[in-house]
Amino acid sequence: MSTGAESTRNEPIAALAGEAFAKAVTTLARGRMLTPFGVARSDDGVDQPQQFVVSEAGRIDVAESVEAALQWLEDEAPNADVCLIILDGYFSSDDGRIDAVVGRALSLKRQLMVEIALPYESAEDEEGLEFSDPQYRFSGVAEDGVEIETVDVDADAFDAVFRSAFAKHAPA
């Protein structure tokens, strides 16, 4: 059973994720390519954004850019309150491959990793994209980065904070 303490404890993760996903959606909505990016937020609330663009011969190497983002997340997590990476990707479901803005937020301090997928598809009746509800997968993680079997997260409270931050930073 979750308590208010867990939801308060995880609010910084949900808030940073909501803000970052709003920026990602804005980029896609403007018809731009979403290159992998990350944000490390310090205990003092100072953000350190990072863009991951690895290119060769004038072309972006998406796989290498994603690898760079994952390595950065691993390297920065011990130094930040919350670290997050976001990229344009997909996830698999029973219906097949679904396009999504995907992200991974990590807080060793809070012993939590959250993987978030925000599915989207092209709007059928007009230009633009239609986004579905976010999906979350919570994992416990020890301060040394080792996965913990049990994790107690109030998913509804996390979702409420995520949506609030998203709405605050999303285009009107």
mmCIF file of the C-alpha atoms, coordinates in Angstrom:
data_MODEL
# 
_entry.id   MODEL 
# 
loop_
_atom_site.group_PDB 
_atom_site.id 
_atom_site.type_symbol 
_atom_site.label_atom_id 
_atom_site.label_alt_id 
_atom_site.label_comp_id 
_atom_site.label_asym_id 
_atom_site.label_entity_id 
_atom_site.label_seq_id 
_atom_site.pdbx_PDB_ins_code 
_atom_site.Cartn_x 
_atom_site.Cartn_y 
_atom_site.Cartn_z 
_atom_site.occupancy 
_atom_site.B_iso_or_equiv 
_atom_site.pdbx_formal_charge 
_atom_site.auth_seq_id 
_atom_site.auth_comp_id 
_atom_site.auth_asym_id 
_atom_site.auth_atom_id 
_atom_site.pdbx_PDB_model_num 
ATOM 1   C CA . MET A 1 1   ? 0.000  0.000  0.000   1.00 0.00 ? 1   MET A CA 1 
ATOM 2   C CA . SER A 1 2   ? 1.321  3.424  -0.891  1.00 0.00 ? 2   SER A CA 1 
ATOM 3   C CA . THR A 1 3   ? 1.317  6.446  1.305   1.00 0.00 ? 3   THR A CA 1 
ATOM 4   C CA . GLY A 1 4   ? 1.535  10.157 0.663   1.00 0.00 ? 4   GLY A CA 1 
ATOM 5   C CA . ALA A 1 5   ? 5.229  9.952  1.511   1.00 0.00 ? 5   ALA A CA 1 
ATOM 6   C CA . GLU A 1 6   ? 5.962  7.867  -1.592  1.00 0.00 ? 6   GLU A CA 1 
ATOM 7   C CA . SER A 1 7   ? 4.064  10.221 -3.886  1.00 0.00 ? 7   SER A CA 1 
ATOM 8   C CA . THR A 1 8   ? 5.838  13.284 -2.432  1.00 0.00 ? 8   THR A CA 1 
ATOM 9   C CA . ARG A 1 9   ? 9.175  11.517 -2.587  1.00 0.00 ? 9   ARG A CA 1 
ATOM 10  C CA . ASN A 1 10  ? 8.726  10.752 -6.291  1.00 0.00 ? 10  ASN A CA 1 
ATOM 11  C CA . GLU A 1 11  ? 7.216  14.096 -7.344  1.00 0.00 ? 11  GLU A CA 1 
ATOM 12  C CA . PRO A 1 12  ? 10.557 15.512 -8.577  1.00 0.00 ? 12  PRO A CA 1 
ATOM 13  C CA . ILE A 1 13  ? 10.921 12.579 -10.977 1.00 0.00 ? 13  ILE A CA 1 
ATOM 14  C CA . ALA A 1 14  ? 7.374  12.946 -12.318 1.00 0.00 ? 14  ALA A CA 1 
ATOM 15  C CA . ALA A 1 15  ? 7.681  16.733 -12.612 1.00 0.00 ? 15  ALA A CA 1 
ATOM 16  C CA . LEU A 1 16  ? 10.961 16.627 -14.549 1.00 0.00 ? 16  LEU A CA 1 
ATOM 17  C CA . ALA A 1 17  ? 9.579  13.893 -16.805 1.00 0.00 ? 17  ALA A CA 1 
ATOM 18  C CA . GLY A 1 18  ? 6.419  15.905 -17.502 1.00 0.00 ? 18  GLY A CA 1 
ATOM 19  C CA . GLU A 1 19  ? 8.430  19.007 -18.401 1.00 0.00 ? 19  GLU A CA 1 
ATOM 20  C CA . ALA A 1 20  ? 10.823 17.100 -20.654 1.00 0.00 ? 20  ALA A CA 1 
ATOM 21  C CA . PHE A 1 21  ? 8.072  15.157 -22.416 1.00 0.00 ? 21  PHE A CA 1 
ATOM 22  C CA . ALA A 1 22  ? 6.249  18.445 -23.102 1.00 0.00 ? 22  ALA A CA 1 
ATOM 23  C CA . LYS A 1 23  ? 9.395  19.760 -24.802 1.00 0.00 ? 23  LYS A CA 1 
ATOM 24  C CA . ALA A 1 24  ? 9.681  16.553 -26.843 1.00 0.00 ? 24  ALA A CA 1 
ATOM 25  C CA . VAL A 1 25  ? 6.045  16.727 -27.954 1.00 0.00 ? 25  VAL A CA 1 
ATOM 26  C CA . THR A 1 26  ? 6.474  20.393 -28.890 1.00 0.00 ? 26  THR A CA 1 
ATOM 27  C CA . THR A 1 27  ? 9.467  19.483 -31.066 1.00 0.00 ? 27  THR A CA 1 
ATOM 28  C CA . LEU A 1 28  ? 7.526  16.743 -32.877 1.00 0.00 ? 28  LEU A CA 1 
ATOM 29  C CA . ALA A 1 29  ? 4.393  18.902 -33.209 1.00 0.00 ? 29  ALA A CA 1 
ATOM 30  C CA . ARG A 1 30  ? 6.478  21.532 -35.004 1.00 0.00 ? 30  ARG A CA 1 
ATOM 31  C CA . GLY A 1 31  ? 7.565  18.907 -37.518 1.00 0.00 ? 31  GLY A CA 1 
ATOM 32  C CA . ARG A 1 32  ? 11.128 18.744 -36.267 1.00 0.00 ? 32  ARG A CA 1 
ATOM 33  C CA . MET A 1 33  ? 13.242 15.684 -35.664 1.00 0.00 ? 33  MET A CA 1 
ATOM 34  C CA . LEU A 1 34  ? 13.481 14.719 -32.017 1.00 0.00 ? 34  LEU A CA 1 
ATOM 35  C CA . THR A 1 35  ? 17.099 13.885 -31.293 1.00 0.00 ? 35  THR A CA 1 
ATOM 36  C CA . PRO A 1 36  ? 17.863 12.142 -28.007 1.00 0.00 ? 36  PRO A CA 1 
ATOM 37  C CA . PHE A 1 37  ? 18.278 14.544 -25.106 1.00 0.00 ? 37  PHE A CA 1 
ATOM 38  C CA . GLY A 1 38  ? 18.701 14.416 -21.385 1.00 0.00 ? 38  GLY A CA 1 
ATOM 39  C CA . VAL A 1 39  ? 18.349 16.555 -18.303 1.00 0.00 ? 39  VAL A CA 1 
ATOM 40  C CA . ALA A 1 40  ? 20.139 16.183 -15.000 1.00 0.00 ? 40  ALA A CA 1 
ATOM 41  C CA . ARG A 1 41  ? 18.478 18.080 -12.137 1.00 0.00 ? 41  ARG A CA 1 
ATOM 42  C CA . SER A 1 42  ? 20.579 18.801 -9.068  1.00 0.00 ? 42  SER A CA 1 
ATOM 43  C CA . ASP A 1 43  ? 19.401 18.734 -5.461  1.00 0.00 ? 43  ASP A CA 1 
ATOM 44  C CA . ASP A 1 44  ? 19.122 22.531 -5.752  1.00 0.00 ? 44  ASP A CA 1 
ATOM 45  C CA . GLY A 1 45  ? 16.760 22.258 -8.736  1.00 0.00 ? 45  GLY A CA 1 
ATOM 46  C CA . VAL A 1 46  ? 19.312 23.387 -11.320 1.00 0.00 ? 46  VAL A CA 1 
ATOM 47  C CA . ASP A 1 47  ? 18.892 21.685 -14.690 1.00 0.00 ? 47  ASP A CA 1 
ATOM 48  C CA . GLN A 1 48  ? 21.788 20.634 -16.882 1.00 0.00 ? 48  GLN A CA 1 
ATOM 49  C CA . PRO A 1 49  ? 20.400 19.785 -20.340 1.00 0.00 ? 49  PRO A CA 1 
ATOM 50  C CA . GLN A 1 50  ? 22.330 17.627 -22.749 1.00 0.00 ? 50  GLN A CA 1 
ATOM 51  C CA . GLN A 1 51  ? 21.748 16.883 -26.443 1.00 0.00 ? 51  GLN A CA 1 
ATOM 52  C CA . PHE A 1 52  ? 22.994 13.601 -27.929 1.00 0.00 ? 52  PHE A CA 1 
ATOM 53  C CA . VAL A 1 53  ? 23.781 13.879 -31.616 1.00 0.00 ? 53  VAL A CA 1 
ATOM 54  C CA . VAL A 1 54  ? 26.454 11.584 -32.916 1.00 0.00 ? 54  VAL A CA 1 
ATOM 55  C CA . SER A 1 55  ? 27.005 12.105 -36.612 1.00 0.00 ? 55  SER A CA 1 
ATOM 56  C CA . GLU A 1 56  ? 29.235 10.666 -39.241 1.00 0.00 ? 56  GLU A CA 1 
ATOM 57  C CA . ALA A 1 57  ? 29.670 12.065 -42.727 1.00 0.00 ? 57  ALA A CA 1 
ATOM 58  C CA . GLY A 1 58  ? 26.948 14.653 -42.076 1.00 0.00 ? 58  GLY A CA 1 
ATOM 59  C CA . ARG A 1 59  ? 24.302 12.091 -41.089 1.00 0.00 ? 59  ARG A CA 1 
ATOM 60  C CA . ILE A 1 60  ? 22.986 11.502 -37.587 1.00 0.00 ? 60  ILE A CA 1 
ATOM 61  C CA . ASP A 1 61  ? 23.771 8.030  -36.307 1.00 0.00 ? 61  ASP A CA 1 
ATOM 62  C CA . VAL A 1 62  ? 20.638 7.353  -34.247 1.00 0.00 ? 62  VAL A CA 1 
ATOM 63  C CA . ALA A 1 63  ? 21.912 4.141  -32.657 1.00 0.00 ? 63  ALA A CA 1 
ATOM 64  C CA . GLU A 1 64  ? 25.155 5.811  -31.543 1.00 0.00 ? 64  GLU A CA 1 
ATOM 65  C CA . SER A 1 65  ? 23.202 8.838  -30.274 1.00 0.00 ? 65  SER A CA 1 
ATOM 66  C CA . VAL A 1 66  ? 20.988 6.564  -28.172 1.00 0.00 ? 66  VAL A CA 1 
ATOM 67  C CA . GLU A 1 67  ? 24.045 4.726  -26.825 1.00 0.00 ? 67  GLU A CA 1 
ATOM 68  C CA . ALA A 1 68  ? 25.595 8.076  -25.887 1.00 0.00 ? 68  ALA A CA 1 
ATOM 69  C CA . ALA A 1 69  ? 22.387 9.041  -24.056 1.00 0.00 ? 69  ALA A CA 1 
ATOM 70  C CA . LEU A 1 70  ? 22.278 5.763  -22.116 1.00 0.00 ? 70  LEU A CA 1 
ATOM 71  C CA . GLN A 1 71  ? 25.943 6.106  -21.146 1.00 0.00 ? 71  GLN A CA 1 
ATOM 72  C CA . TRP A 1 72  ? 25.361 9.695  -20.025 1.00 0.00 ? 72  TRP A CA 1 
ATOM 73  C CA . LEU A 1 73  ? 22.414 8.582  -17.870 1.00 0.00 ? 73  LEU A CA 1 
ATOM 74  C CA . GLU A 1 74  ? 24.574 5.965  -16.185 1.00 0.00 ? 74  GLU A CA 1 
ATOM 75  C CA . ASP A 1 75  ? 27.434 8.423  -15.659 1.00 0.00 ? 75  ASP A CA 1 
ATOM 76  C CA . GLU A 1 76  ? 25.329 11.359 -14.424 1.00 0.00 ? 76  GLU A CA 1 
ATOM 77  C CA . ALA A 1 77  ? 22.863 9.530  -12.160 1.00 0.00 ? 77  ALA A CA 1 
ATOM 78  C CA . PRO A 1 78  ? 25.202 9.364  -9.149  1.00 0.00 ? 78  PRO A CA 1 
ATOM 79  C CA . ASN A 1 79  ? 25.743 13.146 -9.340  1.00 0.00 ? 79  ASN A CA 1 
ATOM 80  C CA . ALA A 1 80  ? 22.134 14.294 -9.785  1.00 0.00 ? 80  ALA A CA 1 
ATOM 81  C CA . ASP A 1 81  ? 18.899 14.237 -7.863  1.00 0.00 ? 81  ASP A CA 1 
ATOM 82  C CA . VAL A 1 82  ? 17.067 13.090 -11.007 1.00 0.00 ? 82  VAL A CA 1 
ATOM 83  C CA . CYS A 1 83  ? 18.432 12.211 -14.460 1.00 0.00 ? 83  CYS A CA 1 
ATOM 84  C CA . LEU A 1 84  ? 16.301 11.692 -17.531 1.00 0.00 ? 84  LEU A CA 1 
ATOM 85  C CA . ILE A 1 85  ? 16.797 10.831 -21.186 1.00 0.00 ? 85  ILE A CA 1 
ATOM 86  C CA . ILE A 1 86  ? 14.152 11.088 -23.931 1.00 0.00 ? 86  ILE A CA 1 
ATOM 87  C CA . LEU A 1 87  ? 14.093 9.962  -27.536 1.00 0.00 ? 87  LEU A CA 1 
ATOM 88  C CA . ASP A 1 88  ? 11.724 9.289  -30.394 1.00 0.00 ? 88  ASP A CA 1 
ATOM 89  C CA . GLY A 1 89  ? 11.316 5.549  -30.534 1.00 0.00 ? 89  GLY A CA 1 
ATOM 90  C CA . TYR A 1 90  ? 8.752  2.820  -30.222 1.00 0.00 ? 90  TYR A CA 1 
ATOM 91  C CA . PHE A 1 91  ? 7.594  0.027  -27.996 1.00 0.00 ? 91  PHE A CA 1 
ATOM 92  C CA . SER A 1 92  ? 6.093  -3.341 -28.747 1.00 0.00 ? 92  SER A CA 1 
ATOM 93  C CA . SER A 1 93  ? 2.584  -4.347 -27.788 1.00 0.00 ? 93  SER A CA 1 
ATOM 94  C CA . ASP A 1 94  ? 0.096  -7.030 -28.759 1.00 0.00 ? 94  ASP A CA 1 
ATOM 95  C CA . ASP A 1 95  ? -0.868 -4.746 -31.661 1.00 0.00 ? 95  ASP A CA 1 
ATOM 96  C CA . GLY A 1 96  ? 2.710  -4.629 -32.928 1.00 0.00 ? 96  GLY A CA 1 
ATOM 97  C CA . ARG A 1 97  ? 5.207  -1.812 -32.961 1.00 0.00 ? 97  ARG A CA 1 
ATOM 98  C CA . ILE A 1 98  ? 3.867  1.536  -31.734 1.00 0.00 ? 98  ILE A CA 1 
ATOM 99  C CA . ASP A 1 99  ? 5.630  4.869  -32.273 1.00 0.00 ? 99  ASP A CA 1 
ATOM 100 C CA . ALA A 1 100 ? 6.237  6.699  -29.011 1.00 0.00 ? 100 ALA A CA 1 
ATOM 101 C CA . VAL A 1 101 ? 8.257  9.319  -27.266 1.00 0.00 ? 101 VAL A CA 1 
ATOM 102 C CA . VAL A 1 102 ? 10.132 7.168  -24.764 1.00 0.00 ? 102 VAL A CA 1 
ATOM 103 C CA . GLY A 1 103 ? 12.144 8.118  -21.750 1.00 0.00 ? 103 GLY A CA 1 
ATOM 104 C CA . ARG A 1 104 ? 13.985 6.775  -18.771 1.00 0.00 ? 104 ARG A CA 1 
ATOM 105 C CA . ALA A 1 105 ? 14.155 8.720  -15.521 1.00 0.00 ? 105 ALA A CA 1 
ATOM 106 C CA . LEU A 1 106 ? 16.533 7.625  -12.800 1.00 0.00 ? 106 LEU A CA 1 
ATOM 107 C CA . SER A 1 107 ? 17.012 8.779  -9.238  1.00 0.00 ? 107 SER A CA 1 
ATOM 108 C CA . LEU A 1 108 ? 19.476 6.749  -7.213  1.00 0.00 ? 108 LEU A CA 1 
ATOM 109 C CA . LYS A 1 109 ? 18.657 8.978  -4.230  1.00 0.00 ? 109 LYS A CA 1 
ATOM 110 C CA . ARG A 1 110 ? 14.995 7.932  -4.442  1.00 0.00 ? 110 ARG A CA 1 
ATOM 111 C CA . GLN A 1 111 ? 15.908 4.396  -5.522  1.00 0.00 ? 111 GLN A CA 1 
ATOM 112 C CA . LEU A 1 112 ? 13.578 4.577  -8.506  1.00 0.00 ? 112 LEU A CA 1 
ATOM 113 C CA . MET A 1 113 ? 13.816 4.187  -12.268 1.00 0.00 ? 113 MET A CA 1 
ATOM 114 C CA . VAL A 1 114 ? 10.794 4.972  -14.408 1.00 0.00 ? 114 VAL A CA 1 
ATOM 115 C CA . GLU A 1 115 ? 10.462 4.082  -18.061 1.00 0.00 ? 115 GLU A CA 1 
ATOM 116 C CA . ILE A 1 116 ? 7.806  6.151  -19.801 1.00 0.00 ? 116 ILE A CA 1 
ATOM 117 C CA . ALA A 1 117 ? 6.228  5.718  -23.216 1.00 0.00 ? 117 ALA A CA 1 
ATOM 118 C CA . LEU A 1 118 ? 3.936  8.314  -24.759 1.00 0.00 ? 118 LEU A CA 1 
ATOM 119 C CA . PRO A 1 119 ? 2.445  6.608  -27.836 1.00 0.00 ? 119 PRO A CA 1 
ATOM 120 C CA . TYR A 1 120 ? 1.518  8.687  -30.887 1.00 0.00 ? 120 TYR A CA 1 
ATOM 121 C CA . GLU A 1 121 ? 0.254  8.351  -34.413 1.00 0.00 ? 121 GLU A CA 1 
ATOM 122 C CA . SER A 1 122 ? -0.461 10.691 -37.294 1.00 0.00 ? 122 SER A CA 1 
ATOM 123 C CA . ALA A 1 123 ? -3.854 12.342 -37.038 1.00 0.00 ? 123 ALA A CA 1 
ATOM 124 C CA . GLU A 1 124 ? -6.165 10.945 -39.690 1.00 0.00 ? 124 GLU A CA 1 
ATOM 125 C CA . ASP A 1 125 ? -8.347 13.981 -40.335 1.00 0.00 ? 125 ASP A CA 1 
ATOM 126 C CA . GLU A 1 126 ? -5.770 16.765 -40.040 1.00 0.00 ? 126 GLU A CA 1 
ATOM 127 C CA . GLU A 1 127 ? -2.051 17.385 -39.995 1.00 0.00 ? 127 GLU A CA 1 
ATOM 128 C CA . GLY A 1 128 ? -0.224 16.700 -36.788 1.00 0.00 ? 128 GLY A CA 1 
ATOM 129 C CA . LEU A 1 129 ? 0.046  13.949 -34.235 1.00 0.00 ? 129 LEU A CA 1 
ATOM 130 C CA . GLU A 1 130 ? -2.346 12.338 -31.797 1.00 0.00 ? 130 GLU A CA 1 
ATOM 131 C CA . PHE A 1 131 ? -0.871 11.260 -28.473 1.00 0.00 ? 131 PHE A CA 1 
ATOM 132 C CA . SER A 1 132 ? -2.271 8.534  -26.234 1.00 0.00 ? 132 SER A CA 1 
ATOM 133 C CA . ASP A 1 133 ? -2.047 8.228  -22.468 1.00 0.00 ? 133 ASP A CA 1 
ATOM 134 C CA . PRO A 1 134 ? 1.424  7.757  -21.045 1.00 0.00 ? 134 PRO A CA 1 
ATOM 135 C CA . GLN A 1 135 ? 2.469  4.315  -19.902 1.00 0.00 ? 135 GLN A CA 1 
ATOM 136 C CA . TYR A 1 136 ? 4.851  3.783  -17.000 1.00 0.00 ? 136 TYR A CA 1 
ATOM 137 C CA . ARG A 1 137 ? 7.077  0.977  -15.805 1.00 0.00 ? 137 ARG A CA 1 
ATOM 138 C CA . PHE A 1 138 ? 8.554  1.457  -12.349 1.00 0.00 ? 138 PHE A CA 1 
ATOM 139 C CA . SER A 1 139 ? 11.675 -0.333 -11.133 1.00 0.00 ? 139 SER A CA 1 
ATOM 140 C CA . GLY A 1 140 ? 13.515 -0.084 -7.871  1.00 0.00 ? 140 GLY A CA 1 
ATOM 141 C CA . VAL A 1 141 ? 17.209 0.660  -8.091  1.00 0.00 ? 141 VAL A CA 1 
ATOM 142 C CA . ALA A 1 142 ? 19.768 0.781  -5.294  1.00 0.00 ? 142 ALA A CA 1 
ATOM 143 C CA . GLU A 1 143 ? 22.243 3.623  -4.909  1.00 0.00 ? 143 GLU A CA 1 
ATOM 144 C CA . ASP A 1 144 ? 24.893 1.443  -6.560  1.00 0.00 ? 144 ASP A CA 1 
ATOM 145 C CA . GLY A 1 145 ? 22.622 1.030  -9.615  1.00 0.00 ? 145 GLY A CA 1 
ATOM 146 C CA . VAL A 1 146 ? 21.606 -2.580 -8.920  1.00 0.00 ? 146 VAL A CA 1 
ATOM 147 C CA . GLU A 1 147 ? 17.914 -3.335 -9.550  1.00 0.00 ? 147 GLU A CA 1 
ATOM 148 C CA . ILE A 1 148 ? 15.748 -3.887 -6.474  1.00 0.00 ? 148 ILE A CA 1 
ATOM 149 C CA . GLU A 1 149 ? 12.956 -6.458 -6.628  1.00 0.00 ? 149 GLU A CA 1 
ATOM 150 C CA . THR A 1 150 ? 10.278 -4.449 -4.850  1.00 0.00 ? 150 THR A CA 1 
ATOM 151 C CA . VAL A 1 151 ? 9.207  -0.904 -5.509  1.00 0.00 ? 151 VAL A CA 1 
ATOM 152 C CA . ASP A 1 152 ? 6.311  0.967  -3.922  1.00 0.00 ? 152 ASP A CA 1 
ATOM 153 C CA . VAL A 1 153 ? 5.052  3.797  -6.116  1.00 0.00 ? 153 VAL A CA 1 
ATOM 154 C CA . ASP A 1 154 ? 1.652  5.445  -6.142  1.00 0.00 ? 154 ASP A CA 1 
ATOM 155 C CA . ALA A 1 155 ? 1.200  5.306  -9.921  1.00 0.00 ? 155 ALA A CA 1 
ATOM 156 C CA . ASP A 1 156 ? -1.887 7.543  -9.873  1.00 0.00 ? 156 ASP A CA 1 
ATOM 157 C CA . ALA A 1 157 ? -0.081 10.255 -7.913  1.00 0.00 ? 157 ALA A CA 1 
ATOM 158 C CA . PHE A 1 158 ? 2.953  9.963  -10.225 1.00 0.00 ? 158 PHE A CA 1 
ATOM 159 C CA . ASP A 1 159 ? 0.670  10.275 -13.258 1.00 0.00 ? 159 ASP A CA 1 
ATOM 160 C CA . ALA A 1 160 ? -1.092 13.338 -11.794 1.00 0.00 ? 160 ALA A CA 1 
ATOM 161 C CA . VAL A 1 161 ? 2.213  15.163 -11.230 1.00 0.00 ? 161 VAL A CA 1 
ATOM 162 C CA . PHE A 1 162 ? 3.495  14.110 -14.681 1.00 0.00 ? 162 PHE A CA 1 
ATOM 163 C CA . ARG A 1 163 ? 0.326  15.388 -16.388 1.00 0.00 ? 163 ARG A CA 1 
ATOM 164 C CA . SER A 1 164 ? 0.352  18.647 -14.420 1.00 0.00 ? 164 SER A CA 1 
ATOM 165 C CA . ALA A 1 165 ? 3.970  19.398 -15.344 1.00 0.00 ? 165 ALA A CA 1 
ATOM 166 C CA . PHE A 1 166 ? 3.306  18.366 -18.944 1.00 0.00 ? 166 PHE A CA 1 
ATOM 167 C CA . ALA A 1 167 ? 0.294  20.701 -19.191 1.00 0.00 ? 167 ALA A CA 1 
ATOM 168 C CA . LYS A 1 168 ? 2.281  23.579 -17.701 1.00 0.00 ? 168 LYS A CA 1 
ATOM 169 C CA . HIS A 1 169 ? 5.050  23.250 -20.301 1.00 0.00 ? 169 HIS A CA 1 
ATOM 170 C CA . ALA A 1 170 ? 3.168  21.942 -23.383 1.00 0.00 ? 170 ALA A CA 1 
ATOM 171 C CA . PRO A 1 171 ? 2.185  24.235 -26.256 1.00 0.00 ? 171 PRO A CA 1 
ATOM 172 C CA . ALA A 1 172 ? -1.240 25.845 -25.930 1.00 0.00 ? 172 ALA A CA 1 
# 
